[in-house]
Amino acid sequence: MVNTPKPKVAIFGGSFDPPHQGHQQIVQQALKNLDIDLLLLVPTYLNPFKSASLASSKQRLEWCDTLFESIDKVCVKDYEVAQGKSTVTSQSVKYFNQNYDVCYLIIGADNLASLNKWHEYEWLNQTITWVIATRDNHDLETDGLRAWKILPLNAPMSSTQIRKDKALIHIDKKIKHSVKQILTINKDET
């Protein structure tokens, strides 16, 4: 029996609350620059460092499906959403390593300052190569990372800014109406 190698993958996890053109650029750059068979896009049920999200996990998963599922070599995974609770990254990497060779973990440069607070950070640091998407006003503090690559982006938007400003300029037209509804409902409740 021939032992076939597992597909090499990168995991791009996040709240995607809402997903925006910066996320789309990260996916495009990762597919272009990383030696992978597949990019797994993994929306969180709830980010372990947050107490709430604007849109439900189901809604964020639907947005990600709409934007990314038809892209060759991208697979949106509901693993963390299906857990129904906050799931740490190391648990997801271990889960996906059962069927894939998880080589890369894609993060935004804004995550670098808190990486050492991540559950099982040392294990992650020894297991994967960090892929850091650059962000304006965030230093690339890579001291302590075993292996890392940079994904240079020109994406001056963030989900936080979109929620705060209720601005849809950086939201893909495929999901713009739905995001606008969520932002409007949220504005009415505040």
FINUKE-891617 format. One record per residue: residue in one letter; x, z, y of N, C-alpha, C, O in turn. Coordinates in steps of 0.05 Angstrom, whole numbers, padded with zeros to 5 digits, always signed. Example, Ala and Ser with C-alpha at 12.3 -4.5 7.8 and 13.67 -1.06 7.14 Angstrom:
# residues 2
a+00264+00156-00114+00246+00156-00090+00264+00156-00066+00285+00169-00066;s+00257+00142-00045+00273+00143-00021+00258+00157+00001+00268+00161+00023;
# end
This chain:
# residues 190
m+00017+00000-00024+00000+00000+00000+00018+00000+00025+00036+00017+00028;v+00013-00019+00043+00028-00021+00067+00017-00002+00088-00007+00000+00093;n+00036+00013+00100+00028+00032+00121+00028+00018+00148+00049+00014+00160;t+00005+00011+00158+00003-00003+00184+00007+00017+00207-00004+00039+00207;p+00023+00009+00226+00027+00027+00249+00001+00030+00265-00015+00012+00267;k-00002+00054+00276-00025+00059+00293-00022+00043+00319+00000+00039+00328;p-00045+00035+00331-00043+00021+00357-00031+00040+00379-00038+00063+00380;k-00013+00029+00395-00001+00044+00417-00021+00045+00440-00031+00024+00448;v-00026+00069+00450-00046+00071+00472-00035+00088+00495-00017+00104+00493;a-00048+00084+00518-00046+00101+00541-00073+00114+00545-00094+00100+00541;i-00074+00139+00553-00099+00152+00560-00100+00155+00590-00082+00165+00603;f-00122+00147+00601-00128+00150+00630-00154+00167+00631-00176+00156+00629;g-00150+00193+00635-00173+00211+00637-00178+00219+00666-00161+00216+00683;g-00202+00229+00671-00208+00238+00697-00238+00243+00701-00254+00237+00683;s-00245+00254+00724-00273+00259+00730-00288+00233+00736-00311+00231+00728;f-00275+00214+00749-00287+00189+00757-00314+00195+00771-00335+00186+00763;d-00312+00211+00792-00336+00223+00805-00337+00215+00835-00334+00233+00852;p-00342+00190+00842-00347+00167+00825-00321+00150+00820-00301+00154+00834;p-00323+00132+00800-00300+00114+00796-00299+00094+00820-00320+00085+00830;h-00275+00087+00829-00273+00070+00852-00251+00048+00847-00239+00047+00826;q-00247+00032+00868-00228+00010+00865-00199+00019+00859-00184+00004+00848;g-00192+00043+00867-00166+00054+00861-00163+00058+00830-00142+00052+00819;h-00184+00068+00818-00184+00070+00788-00182+00043+00775-00167+00040+00756;q-00196+00023+00787-00194-00004+00776-00166-00015+00779-00156-00029+00761;q-00153-00010+00801-00125-00019+00805-00106-00005+00785-00088-00018+00774;i-00111+00021+00780-00094+00035+00760-00097+00022+00733-00076+00017+00719;v-00121+00016+00724-00125+00003+00699-00111-00024+00698-00097-00030+00678;q-00114-00040+00719-00101-00067+00719-00070-00064+00718-00057-00078+00703;q-00059-00046+00734-00030-00042+00734-00020-00031+00707+00001-00039+00697;a-00035-00013+00695-00027-00002+00669-00026-00024+00648-00008-00025+00632;l-00047-00041+00647-00047-00062+00628-00024-00082+00632-00014-00093+00613;k-00017-00086+00657+00005-00104+00663+00032-00093+00658+00051-00107+00650;n+00036-00067+00662+00062-00055+00661+00069-00038+00637+00093-00031+00633;l+00050-00030+00621+00056-00013+00598+00055-00028+00572+00038-00046+00569;d+00072-00022+00554+00073-00035+00528+00053-00020+00510+00060-00002+00495;i+00027-00028+00512+00006-00015+00497-00012-00036+00484-00014-00059+00493;d-00026-00027+00463-00046-00044+00450-00073-00040+00462-00090-00057+00462;l-00077-00015+00474-00103-00008+00484-00100+00014+00505-00083+00031+00503;l-00118+00013+00525-00120+00034+00545-00146+00049+00540-00167+00037+00540;l-00144+00075+00534-00168+00092+00530-00175+00105+00556-00160+00121+00567;l-00198+00099+00566-00209+00111+00590-00227+00134+00582-00247+00130+00568;v-00220+00159+00590-00234+00182+00580-00245+00199+00603-00231+00216+00614;p-00271+00195+00610-00283+00212+00630-00286+00241+00620-00292+00245+00597;t-00281+00260+00638-00284+00288+00630-00314+00296+00630-00330+00284+00644;y-00320+00316+00614-00346+00330+00617-00345+00346+00643-00363+00344+00660;l-00324+00361+00646-00318+00376+00671-00289+00382+00672-00277+00393+00653;n-00276+00373+00694-00248+00378+00698-00242+00408+00695-00256+00424+00707;p-00222+00416+00678-00217+00445+00674-00210+00460+00700-00211+00484+00701;f-00202+00445+00721-00195+00458+00747-00218+00457+00767-00215+00465+00790;k-00242+00448+00758-00265+00446+00777-00288+00462+00765-00289+00467+00741;s-00306+00470+00783-00330+00485+00773-00355+00467+00772-00375+00476+00760;a-00354+00444+00783-00377+00426+00783-00368+00397+00789-00346+00393+00799;s-00386+00379+00784-00381+00351+00793-00406+00341+00807-00428+00352+00803;l-00403+00321+00823-00426+00310+00838-00446+00297+00818-00470+00304+00818;a-00436+00278+00802-00454+00264+00783-00452+00277+00756-00431+00290+00750;s-00472+00274+00740-00472+00285+00713-00450+00271+00696-00442+00249+00703;s-00442+00283+00675-00422+00271+00657-00433+00245+00646-00419+00225+00643;k-00459+00245+00639-00472+00221+00628-00471+00198+00648-00465+00175+00641;q-00477+00204+00674-00476+00184+00695-00448+00173+00699-00445+00149+00701;r-00428+00190+00699-00401+00182+00703-00391+00164+00680-00376+00145+00684;l-00399+00171+00656-00393+00155+00632-00406+00128+00634-00393+00107+00628;e-00431+00127+00643-00444+00101+00647-00430+00084+00668-00426+00060+00664;w-00422+00096+00690-00407+00081+00710-00382+00069+00699-00375+00046+00703;c-00367+00085+00683-00342+00076+00671-00347+00053+00651-00332+00034+00651;d-00368+00056+00635-00376+00035+00617-00381+00009+00632-00371-00012+00625;t-00397+00011+00653-00403-00013+00669-00379-00026+00681-00377-00051+00680;l-00360-00011+00691-00336-00022+00704-00314-00031+00685-00300-00050+00691;f-00311-00017+00663-00287-00022+00647-00291-00032+00619-00272-00044+00607;e-00314-00028+00607-00317-00035+00579-00313-00064+00572-00305-00071+00550;s-00318-00082+00591-00315-00111+00585-00287-00121+00590-00281-00144+00585;i-00269-00103+00598-00241-00112+00603-00226-00111+00577-00226-00091+00562;d-00213-00133+00570-00197-00135+00546-00176-00113+00545-00162-00108+00564;k-00174-00100+00522-00154-00079+00517-00161-00052+00531-00144-00034+00533;v-00186-00049+00541-00195-00024+00552-00219-00014+00536-00237-00029+00530;c-00218+00011+00529-00240+00023+00513-00248+00050+00526-00231+00068+00528;v-00273+00051+00535-00283+00076+00547-00291+00094+00524-00307+00087+00507;k-00280+00119+00524-00286+00138+00502-00302+00161+00513-00295+00172+00534;d-00322+00169+00498-00340+00191+00507-00331+00218+00494-00347+00237+00495;y-00307+00220+00483-00299+00244+00469-00303+00269+00485-00315+00288+00475;e-00292+00271+00509-00294+00295+00525-00323+00301+00534-00331+00324+00534;v-00337+00280+00542-00365+00283+00550-00381+00294+00526-00398+00311+00529;a-00376+00284+00502-00391+00292+00478-00385+00321+00471-00401+00334+00457;q-00363+00332+00480-00356+00360+00474-00376+00379+00488-00381+00402+00480;g-00388+00369+00511-00407+00385+00525-00395+00409+00540-00410+00427+00548;k-00369+00409+00543-00356+00430+00558-00329+00419+00568-00320+00398+00560;s-00316+00434+00585-00290+00427+00595-00271+00425+00572-00269+00444+00555;t-00255+00404+00570-00237+00399+00548-00209+00395+00560-00205+00379+00578;v-00189+00409+00549-00162+00406+00559-00150+00381+00549-00156+00371+00527;t-00131+00370+00564-00119+00344+00558-00104+00345+00531-00106+00325+00516;s-00091+00367+00525-00076+00368+00500-00095+00365+00476-00087+00353+00456;q-00119+00376+00478-00138+00373+00456-00146+00344+00452-00148+00334+00430;s-00150+00330+00475-00157+00302+00473-00134+00285+00462-00139+00267+00445;v-00110+00291+00470-00087+00276+00460-00085+00280+00430-00080+00261+00415;k-00088+00305+00421-00086+00310+00392-00109+00296+00377-00104+00285+00355;y-00133+00296+00388-00155+00282+00376-00149+00252+00373-00152+00241+00351;f-00141+00239+00395-00136+00210+00394-00112+00203+00378-00110+00181+00367;n-00092+00221+00375-00069+00216+00358-00076+00213+00329-00060+00203+00313;q-00100+00221+00321-00108+00218+00293-00110+00188+00286-00104+00180+00263;n-00119+00172+00305-00123+00143+00300-00105+00125+00316-00104+00101+00311;y-00092+00136+00336-00075+00120+00354-00048+00134+00357-00045+00157+00350;d-00029+00119+00368-00004+00130+00376-00005+00133+00406-00001+00114+00421;v-00012+00157+00415-00015+00162+00444+00013+00164+00456+00028+00184+00453;c+00021+00143+00470+00048+00142+00482+00048+00151+00511+00067+00163+00520;y+00027+00145+00526+00026+00149+00554+00002+00165+00563-00020+00163+00551;l+00005+00181+00584-00017+00195+00597-00016+00188+00626+00004+00194+00640;i-00037+00174+00636-00037+00165+00664-00049+00187+00682-00071+00197+00676;i-00035+00194+00703-00044+00214+00721-00039+00204+00750-00022+00187+00754;g-00053+00216+00769-00048+00210+00797-00026+00228+00807-00022+00251+00796;a-00010+00219+00826+00012+00235+00837+00002+00262+00847+00017+00281+00848;d-00024+00264+00855-00035+00290+00864-00036+00311+00842-00038+00335+00848;n-00034+00303+00817-00034+00322+00795-00006+00334+00789-00004+00354+00775;l+00015+00322+00800+00042+00332+00794+00046+00361+00801+00059+00376+00787;a+00035+00370+00824+00039+00397+00833+00027+00418+00814+00037+00441+00813;s+00007+00411+00798-00006+00430+00781-00001+00425+00751-00013+00439+00734;l+00016+00406+00744+00020+00400+00716+00028+00424+00699+00019+00428+00677;n+00046+00441+00711+00055+00464+00695+00033+00484+00689+00037+00503+00674;k+00010+00481+00702-00013+00498+00696-00031+00487+00674-00050+00500+00665;w-00026+00462+00666-00042+00450+00645-00038+00464+00619-00015+00473+00613;h-00059+00467+00603-00058+00479+00577-00038+00463+00560-00040+00438+00558;e-00020+00477+00547+00001+00465+00530+00017+00443+00544+00024+00422+00533;y+00024+00449+00569+00040+00430+00585+00066+00423+00571+00073+00400+00570;e+00080+00443+00561+00106+00438+00548+00103+00419+00524+00119+00401+00521;w+00082+00423+00508+00077+00405+00485+00071+00376+00495+00082+00357+00485;l+00054+00374+00515+00048+00348+00527+00074+00335+00537+00078+00311+00532;n+00090+00350+00551+00114+00339+00563+00133+00329+00542+00148+00310+00547;q+00133+00341+00519+00151+00332+00497+00139+00309+00481+00153+00295+00467;t+00112+00305+00483+00098+00287+00466+00093+00259+00478+00095+00239+00465;i+00087+00259+00504+00079+00234+00517+00098+00226+00539+00115+00243+00548;t+00095+00202+00549+00108+00194+00574+00087+00194+00596+00066+00182+00593;w+00093+00208+00617+00075+00210+00640+00075+00183+00655+00097+00173+00661;v+00053+00173+00662+00051+00149+00679+00038+00158+00705+00014+00167+00705;i+00053+00157+00727+00044+00169+00752+00035+00147+00771+00051+00130+00780;a+00009+00147+00778-00002+00128+00798+00004+00140+00825-00005+00162+00831;t+00018+00125+00842+00025+00136+00868+00000+00140+00885-00020+00125+00883;r+00001+00160+00903-00021+00165+00922-00008+00171+00949+00013+00183+00950;d-00020+00161+00970-00011+00167+00997-00010+00197+01001-00027+00211+00991;n+00010+00206+01015+00014+00234+01022+00019+00253+00999+00014+00277+01001;h+00027+00242+00976+00034+00259+00953+00062+00252+00944+00068+00229+00937;d+00080+00272+00945+00107+00268+00936+00109+00264+00906+00092+00274+00891;l+00129+00250+00898+00134+00246+00869+00154+00266+00859+00177+00260+00855;e+00144+00290+00855+00161+00312+00844+00162+00310+00814+00144+00320+00800;t+00182+00296+00804+00183+00291+00775+00203+00310+00761+00208+00307+00737;d+00214+00329+00776+00232+00349+00763+00217+00362+00740+00195+00371+00743;g+00230+00364+00717+00218+00377+00695+00203+00359+00676+00196+00367+00653;l+00197+00334+00684+00184+00316+00666+00205+00303+00648+00226+00294+00657;r+00199+00303+00622+00218+00292+00602+00220+00261+00605+00242+00250+00606;a+00197+00248+00607+00197+00219+00610+00173+00211+00628+00151+00222+00625;w+00178+00192+00646+00157+00184+00664+00162+00156+00674+00185+00146+00675;k+00140+00143+00682+00141+00116+00694+00123+00118+00719+00105+00134+00720;i+00129+00101+00738+00113+00100+00763+00095+00075+00763+00104+00053+00756;l+00070+00078+00770+00052+00056+00775+00047+00055+00805+00031+00070+00815;p+00062+00038+00819+00058+00037+00848+00031+00025+00855+00024+00003+00846;l+00016+00039+00872-00010+00029+00880-00013+00029+00910+00000+00045+00924;n-00030+00012+00920-00037+00012+00948-00067+00018+00948-00083+00000+00954;a-00074+00042+00942-00102+00050+00940-00107+00075+00957-00105+00097+00948;p-00114+00070+00982-00118+00093+01001-00144+00107+00998-00154+00118+01018;m-00156+00107+00974-00182+00120+00971-00181+00141+00950-00163+00141+00932;s-00200+00160+00951-00202+00180+00930-00232+00186+00926-00248+00183+00945;s-00238+00195+00902-00266+00203+00897-00275+00225+00916-00298+00225+00925;t-00257+00244+00921-00263+00266+00939-00271+00256+00966-00291+00265+00978;q-00256+00237+00977-00261+00226+01003-00288+00210+01003-00303+00212+01023;i-00293+00196+00982-00318+00181+00980-00342+00200+00980-00361+00195+00994;r-00340+00222+00965-00362+00241+00965-00365+00254+00992-00388+00258+01001;k-00343+00261+01005-00344+00275+01030-00355+00257+01052-00373+00265+01068;d-00346+00232+01054-00354+00214+01075-00380+00198+01068-00391+00185+01086;k-00389+00200+01043-00412+00184+01034-00407+00155+01039-00426+00140+01045;a-00382+00146+01037-00374+00118+01043-00372+00103+01017-00359+00112+00998;l-00384+00079+01016-00384+00063+00992-00366+00039+00993-00367+00022+00975;i-00349+00037+01014-00332+00013+01017-00314+00008+00994-00307-00015+00988;h-00305+00029+00980-00286+00026+00957-00300+00028+00930-00286+00032+00910;i-00326+00025+00930-00341+00026+00905-00349-00003+00896-00359-00018+00912;d-00344-00010+00871-00350-00036+00861-00380-00041+00863-00396-00023+00859;k-00387-00066+00869-00415-00073+00873-00432-00069+00848-00456-00065+00850;k-00420-00068+00824-00434-00064+00799-00447-00037+00798-00468-00033+00785;i-00435-00017+00812-00446+00010+00810-00453+00022+00838-00462+00045+00840;k-00450+00006+00859-00453+00015+00886-00481+00028+00891-00483+00049+00903;h-00502+00015+00881-00529+00025+00886-00533+00052+00872-00544+00071+00884;s-00524+00054+00848-00526+00079+00833-00510+00102+00846-00520+00124+00848;v-00486+00096+00855-00470+00116+00869-00483+00125+00895-00484+00148+00902;k-00494+00105+00909-00508+00111+00934-00532+00130+00929-00536+00149+00945;q-00546+00126+00908-00569+00143+00901-00559+00172+00896-00571+00191+00906;i-00538+00175+00881-00527+00202+00875-00518+00215+00901-00523+00239+00906;l-00503+00200+00918-00494+00211+00943-00517+00219+00961-00516+00240+00975;t-00538+00204+00962-00562+00209+00978-00576+00234+00968-00584+00251+00984;i-00580+00236+00942-00593+00260+00930-00577+00285+00937-00588+00305+00945;n-00551+00283+00934-00533+00306+00939-00534+00313+00969-00535+00337+00975;k-00535+00294+00987-00537+00299+01016-00563+00314+01022-00564+00332+01039;d-00585+00305+01009-00611+00318+01014-00612+00347+01004-00628+00363+01015;e-00595+00353+00984-00596+00381+00973-00578+00400+00989-00580+00424+00985;t-00561+00389+01007-00543+00407+01022-00554+00415+01048-00542+00430+01063;
# end
